[in-house]
Amino acid sequence: MSPALIGIILVVVLVVWIVAIYNTLVRLKNNRENAFADIDVQLKQRHDLVPQLVGAVKGYMEHERETLDSVTRARQRAISATSINDKIVAEKELAGALSGLNIQLEAYPDLKANQNFLQLQNELSDIENKLAAVRRFFNSATKELNISVQKFPNVLFAGMFGFKEEPMFDLGAVQREELDKAPEIKF
């Protein structure tokens, strides 16, 4: 076998290998984007529910205007976010604002007994549960992409092809603090 033929074979193998790496990264990136599309559906439902929830609460919490305004502003930022990473940041802010609203609601027993409010709260709870499930799938797809971007020899080509580590969709600091607290038991 001539050295030129060996060289051509090595170049072809190298090209096929690089194409395989690129295709794997593209597949993983698309899996992540598809997983976020599932999250987007749930976020849209939550965004549609927030004004109804705020409207139901307004009459009871007139002096808590700042809390309601922060929820409304956070919702607007979440709706207007365009990239996946911007949406993740905005949704963490909205989740924190909704958490603040829930804390304020504890002081209003009449509101907590209102059927319309209870239905909205149940719908929001259902959406939050669905969001948790699709967030796990999204984070799994993101983890798989990040591992592939970091692995050798992929790391040699990932940056060149425009692939980078992507952030997870975690709970955010406010919700993490809530989950880390011991539950209060009242009788």
C-alpha positions in Angstrom: 0.0 0.0 0.0 1.4 3.4 -1.0 1.9 6.1 1.6 -0.5 8.4 -0.4 -3.3 5.8 -0.1 -2.7 5.4 3.6 -2.8 9.2 4.0 -6.1 9.4 2.1 -7.6 6.6 4.2 -6.5 8.4 7.4 -8.0 11.7 6.2 -11.3 10.0 5.3 -11.4 8.2 8.7 -10.7 11.5 10.5 -13.4 13.3 8.5 -15.9 10.6 9.2 -15.0 10.7 12.9 -15.4 14.5 13.1 -18.7 14.3 11.3 -19.9 11.7 13.8 -18.9 14.0 16.7 -20.7 17.0 15.1 -23.9 14.9 14.4 -23.9 13.7 18.0 -23.7 17.2 19.3 -26.4 18.4 16.9 -28.7 15.5 18.0 -28.1 16.3 21.7 -28.7 20.1 21.2 -31.9 19.3 19.4 -33.0 17.0 22.2 -32.5 19.8 24.7 -34.4 22.3 22.6 -37.2 19.7 22.2 -37.3 19.2 25.9 -37.6 22.9 26.5 -40.5 23.0 24.0 -42.4 20.8 26.5 -41.5 23.2 29.3 -42.7 26.1 27.1 -46.2 24.6 26.9 -46.5 24.4 30.6 -45.0 27.9 31.1 -47.6 29.3 28.7 -50.4 27.7 30.7 -48.8 29.2 33.9 -48.5 32.6 32.3 -52.2 32.5 31.3 -53.2 31.5 34.8 -51.3 34.2 36.7 -53.5 37.1 35.7 -56.6 35.2 36.8 -54.9 34.4 40.1 -53.8 38.0 40.6 -57.3 39.1 39.8 -58.9 36.8 42.3 -56.5 38.0 45.0 -56.7 41.7 44.3 -59.9 42.4 46.2 -58.6 40.7 49.3 -55.1 42.1 49.3 -55.4 45.7 48.3 -52.7 46.8 50.7 -50.4 44.1 49.3 -50.1 45.9 46.0 -46.3 45.5 45.8 -46.6 41.7 45.9 -49.2 41.6 43.2 -47.2 44.1 41.1 -44.0 42.0 41.4 -45.9 38.9 40.2 -47.3 40.8 37.2 -43.8 42.3 36.3 -42.2 38.8 36.7 -44.9 37.3 34.4 -44.3 40.0 31.8 -40.5 39.4 31.8 -41.1 35.7 31.5 -43.4 36.1 28.5 -41.1 38.5 26.7 -37.9 36.3 27.2 -36.8 34.9 23.9 -33.9 32.5 24.4 -33.9 29.4 26.4 -31.4 30.8 28.9 -33.4 34.1 29.3 -36.6 32.1 29.9 -34.9 30.0 32.5 -33.8 33.2 34.4 -37.2 34.9 34.0 -39.1 31.8 35.2 -36.9 31.5 38.3 -37.9 35.1 39.0 -41.6 34.4 38.4 -41.5 31.3 40.6 -40.0 33.4 43.4 -42.7 36.1 43.0 -45.4 33.4 43.1 -43.8 31.9 46.2 -44.0 35.4 47.8 -47.7 35.6 46.8 -48.4 32.3 48.5 -46.7 33.4 51.7 -48.9 36.6 51.7 -52.0 34.5 51.2 -51.6 32.8 54.5 -52.9 35.9 56.2 -56.3 35.8 54.3 -58.4 32.9 55.4 -61.5 34.2 53.5 -59.6 34.2 50.3 -58.3 30.7 50.9 -61.9 29.5 51.2 -63.0 31.2 48.0 -64.0 28.5 45.4 -62.6 30.4 42.4 -59.3 31.0 44.1 -59.1 27.4 45.2 -59.7 26.2 41.7 -57.0 28.6 40.3 -54.6 27.5 43.0 -55.3 23.8 42.2 -54.7 24.5 38.5 -51.4 26.3 39.3 -50.4 23.4 41.5 -51.1 21.0 38.7 -49.1 23.0 36.2 -46.2 23.3 38.7 -46.2 19.5 39.0 -46.1 19.1 35.2 -43.4 21.7 35.0 -41.3 19.7 37.5 -41.6 16.6 35.4 -40.7 18.3 32.1 -37.9 20.2 33.9 -36.4 16.9 34.9 -36.5 15.7 31.3 -35.0 19.0 30.1 -32.2 18.8 32.7 -31.4 15.3 31.7 -31.1 16.3 28.0 -29.0 19.3 29.1 -26.7 17.1 31.2 -26.3 14.7 28.2 -25.4 17.6 26.0 -23.0 19.1 28.5 -21.2 15.7 29.1 -20.8 15.3 25.3 -19.4 18.8 24.9 -16.9 18.2 27.8 -15.8 14.7 26.7 -12.6 14.1 24.9 -12.2 14.3 21.9 -15.5 16.2 21.5 -14.1 19.1 23.5 -11.6 19.6 20.8 -14.3 20.3 18.2 -17.3 21.5 20.2 -16.2 25.1 20.5 -15.2 25.2 16.9 -18.7 24.1 15.9 -20.4 26.5 18.3 -21.4 24.1 21.0 -21.0 25.0 24.6 -22.1 24.0 28.0 -25.7 25.0 28.7 -27.4 25.9 32.0 -29.8 23.6 33.8 -33.3 24.7 34.6 -33.0 24.5 38.4 -35.3 25.7 41.1 -33.5 29.0 41.8 -32.3 30.3 45.2 -35.8 31.3 46.5 -37.5 28.0 45.9 -34.4 26.1 47.0 -34.6 27.9 50.4 -38.3 27.0 50.7 -37.5 23.3 50.1 -34.6 23.3 52.5 -36.9 24.6 55.4 -38.4 22.0 57.7 -42.2 21.8 57.2 -44.4 23.6 59.8 -47.0 21.4 61.4 -49.9 23.3 62.9 -52.8 21.9 64.8 
